[in-house]
Amino acid sequence: MYNLLAGDNYALVIPRQAATDNWSHVQITKYMADNRIHYSNKGIPIECPLYLYAPGYDGQLTRYPNLNDAIINKLTTSIGMRFVPEKSNEENTVCPLDILDYIYAVLFSRKYRQAYLDFLKFDFPRVPYPQSADYFWTMVFYGAKLRELHVSEDDLIDSKYSYKGHTECVVDRSTYQDGIVHFNKKGDMVINVPENIWNMYFGGGYQPLQKWLKDRKGGNILTQSDIRHFISIITTLTATEEIMKQIDDYIVF
């Protein structure tokens, strides 16, 4: 997608249809996404770039928000703010990234997903307008935390999740019991993994920890770098779960 290759950008990844009771079909990215990033038999995901890029009269690329003017006007009027196309230090202004963060927070609310589940199965998600400026900025705060977490290219490691086993291990089976993820019969394992994180859905029908190990069965050797990345996935999912709980405690629709 040109708008993700031309310059700095974010894109919301959502489907139009998703026939599942575990709706979690939303991600954020800076890059082009594979058309099977979501688990769905109802079509491919759609990337919605925050900015569109176009060459100006001087030949230099310029960008403009990929947002509907009528929606922007309704949102800013509802919270008494003024829209600006780029992040600004001016008071009482809202920029495209703020709006994206607000949307991302709403879509990561389990209360929202449950309330609108039937609708989410056959159409694009609809996001309620904020009721006040304070409400909007609190949701923006949560959405920004999720966005920064999900686009991070560093391995985020929580030391409470630790690997015990050989320097190199082969995944011949992956099982979970009492907080332990077993990689094989030799005893290679990661400990202290919460059961809800092991079973957590992300991207529809995908359970990231289980799928990651399943994709590496059949003789593939996990290096220490691989295992560190696996622990990073656990850390990221756990942090996501904590933020989702905070959003659910606050959200109103």
C-alpha positions in Angstrom: 0.0 0.0 0.0 1.5 3.3 -1.2 0.5 5.3 1.8 2.4 3.0 4.2 5.5 3.0 2.0 5.6 6.7 1.2 6.3 8.0 4.7 5.6 7.7 8.4 2.1 6.4 9.0 -0.2 4.2 11.0 -3.0 2.0 9.7 -5.9 0.4 11.5 -6.5 -3.2 10.4 -10.1 -4.3 10.6 -12.5 -6.6 8.7 -15.9 -6.0 7.3 -17.2 -9.3 8.4 -16.1 -11.8 11.0 -18.3 -14.8 11.9 -17.0 -15.5 15.3 -18.1 -15.1 18.9 -14.5 -14.2 19.8 -14.3 -10.9 18.0 -10.8 -9.5 18.3 -10.3 -8.5 14.7 -8.4 -5.3 15.1 -4.8 -4.4 15.0 -2.6 -1.4 14.3 0.5 -1.3 12.2 3.0 0.9 10.4 3.5 -1.6 7.6 1.6 -3.5 5.0 -0.2 -6.5 6.5 -0.8 -10.0 5.1 -4.4 -10.7 4.0 -4.6 -13.5 6.5 -3.6 -11.5 9.5 -7.1 -12.2 10.8 -8.7 -15.6 11.2 -12.0 -15.4 9.3 -13.9 -17.2 6.6 -15.7 -13.9 5.6 -13.1 -12.1 3.7 -9.7 -10.4 4.0 -8.8 -7.6 6.5 -8.7 -4.0 5.3 -5.9 -1.5 6.2 -7.1 2.0 6.9 -4.1 4.4 6.8 -4.3 7.4 9.1 -2.7 9.7 6.4 -2.8 9.7 2.6 0.3 10.9 0.7 0.4 12.8 -2.5 3.1 14.8 -4.5 2.7 18.5 -4.2 3.4 21.2 -6.9 7.1 21.2 -5.9 7.3 17.4 -6.3 7.6 16.9 -2.6 5.3 14.5 -0.9 2.7 15.9 1.4 0.2 14.1 3.5 -3.4 14.8 4.6 -5.7 13.0 7.1 -7.7 10.1 5.8 -10.7 11.2 7.9 -14.2 12.2 7.0 -14.8 15.9 7.5 -18.4 15.5 8.7 -17.3 13.0 11.4 -14.4 15.2 12.5 -16.8 18.1 12.9 -19.3 16.1 14.9 -16.6 14.7 17.2 -14.8 18.0 17.8 -18.1 19.8 18.4 -19.1 17.1 21.0 -16.0 17.7 23.1 -15.4 21.5 22.3 -12.1 21.1 20.5 -10.6 22.3 17.3 -9.1 19.8 14.7 -5.6 20.2 13.4 -4.1 18.0 10.8 -0.8 17.3 12.7 0.1 16.9 16.3 0.2 20.4 18.0 1.1 21.9 21.3 -1.8 24.3 21.0 -4.5 24.0 23.7 -7.9 22.6 22.9 -6.9 20.9 19.7 -7.4 17.3 18.4 -5.2 15.7 15.8 -5.7 12.5 13.7 -3.5 10.4 15.9 -5.7 11.3 18.9 -8.8 10.2 17.0 -7.0 6.9 16.0 -6.1 6.3 19.7 -9.6 6.9 20.8 -11.0 4.4 18.2 -8.4 1.8 19.1 -9.3 2.0 22.8 -13.0 1.6 22.1 -12.3 -1.5 19.9 -10.3 -3.1 22.6 -13.1 -3.0 25.1 -14.7 -6.4 25.8 -17.8 -4.6 26.9 -18.0 -2.9 23.5 -17.3 -6.2 21.6 -20.0 -8.0 23.5 -22.6 -5.3 23.2 -22.1 -5.0 19.4 -21.1 -8.6 18.7 -24.0 -9.3 16.3 -23.3 -6.1 14.3 -19.5 -6.8 14.2 -20.2 -10.1 12.5 -21.4 -8.5 9.3 -20.2 -4.9 9.1 -17.4 -2.5 9.9 -17.2 -1.6 13.6 -19.0 1.6 14.5 -17.5 3.7 17.2 -19.7 5.8 19.6 -18.9 9.5 19.8 -17.2 10.7 23.1 -19.5 12.2 25.6 -17.1 14.8 27.0 -13.5 16.1 26.5 -12.4 14.4 29.7 -13.8 11.1 28.6 -12.2 11.5 25.1 -8.8 12.2 26.5 -8.9 9.3 29.0 -9.7 6.9 26.2 -7.0 8.5 24.0 -4.5 7.8 26.8 -5.5 4.1 26.9 -5.5 3.8 23.1 -2.0 5.3 22.9 -0.7 2.8 25.4 -2.1 0.0 23.3 -0.8 1.5 20.1 2.7 2.0 21.4 2.6 -1.6 22.8 1.5 -3.2 19.6 3.8 -1.4 17.2 6.9 -1.8 19.3 9.7 -3.6 17.5 11.6 -4.4 20.7 11.2 -7.6 22.7 9.3 -6.5 25.8 10.3 -8.8 28.6 8.7 -9.3 32.0 11.2 -11.1 34.2 8.4 -13.1 36.0 8.1 -15.2 32.8 11.2 -17.4 32.6 12.5 -20.3 30.5 13.8 -23.5 32.0 15.4 -26.0 29.8 18.1 -26.7 27.2 20.0 -24.0 25.2 18.3 -25.2 22.1 15.0 -27.1 22.2 12.7 -28.8 19.7 8.9 -28.3 19.9 7.4 -31.8 19.6 4.3 -30.9 21.6 2.9 -27.8 23.3 0.8 -28.2 26.4 -0.3 -26.0 29.2 -0.7 -27.0 32.9 -0.7 -25.0 36.1 1.0 -21.9 34.7 3.6 -23.9 32.7 3.9 -24.0 28.9 5.6 -27.2 28.0 7.5 -27.3 24.7 8.4 -31.0 24.7 8.8 -34.2 26.8 12.3 -33.3 27.7 11.1 -30.6 30.2 11.8 -27.4 28.3 9.2 -24.9 29.5 8.2 -21.3 30.3 6.8 -20.8 33.8 4.3 -18.4 35.4 2.1 -18.0 32.3 -1.5 -17.1 33.2 -4.1 -19.4 31.8 -6.2 -16.5 30.4 -3.1 -15.4 28.4 -2.5 -18.9 27.1 -6.1 -19.0 25.9 -6.3 -15.3 24.8 -7.7 -14.6 21.3 -6.1 -11.9 19.2 -7.0 -11.5 15.5 -10.2 -13.5 15.6 -9.8 -17.3 16.0 -6.0 -17.1 16.6 -4.6 -17.8 20.1 -1.1 -16.3 19.6 0.9 -18.4 22.1 -0.7 -21.7 20.9 -0.4 -20.8 17.2 3.2 -19.6 17.6 4.2 -23.0 19.0 2.1 -25.0 16.6 3.8 -23.3 13.6 7.2 -24.5 15.0 6.4 -28.1 15.5 8.1 -30.8 13.5 11.7 -30.6 14.3 12.3 -26.8 14.3 14.9 -25.8 16.9 14.1 -22.8 19.1 17.1 -20.7 19.9 17.4 -18.5 22.9 16.4 -15.6 20.7 13.3 -17.4 19.7 12.4 -18.2 23.3 13.0 -14.6 24.2 10.6 -13.5 21.5 8.0 -16.0 22.8 8.3 -14.5 26.3 7.9 -11.1 24.7 4.6 -12.2 23.2 3.4 -13.3 26.7 4.5 -9.9 28.1 2.7 -8.0 25.4 -0.5 -10.0 25.7 -0.5 -9.6 29.5 0.0 -5.8 29.2 -2.8 -5.7 26.6 -5.1 -7.6 28.9 -4.4 -5.2 31.8 -5.2 -2.1 29.6 -8.3 -3.8 28.3 -9.6 -4.2 31.9 -8.9 -0.5 32.6 -10.8 0.5 29.4 -13.8 -1.7 30.5 -13.8 -0.1 33.9 -14.1 3.3 32.2 -15.9 3.0 28.9 -19.4 4.4 28.4 -21.6 3.8 25.3 
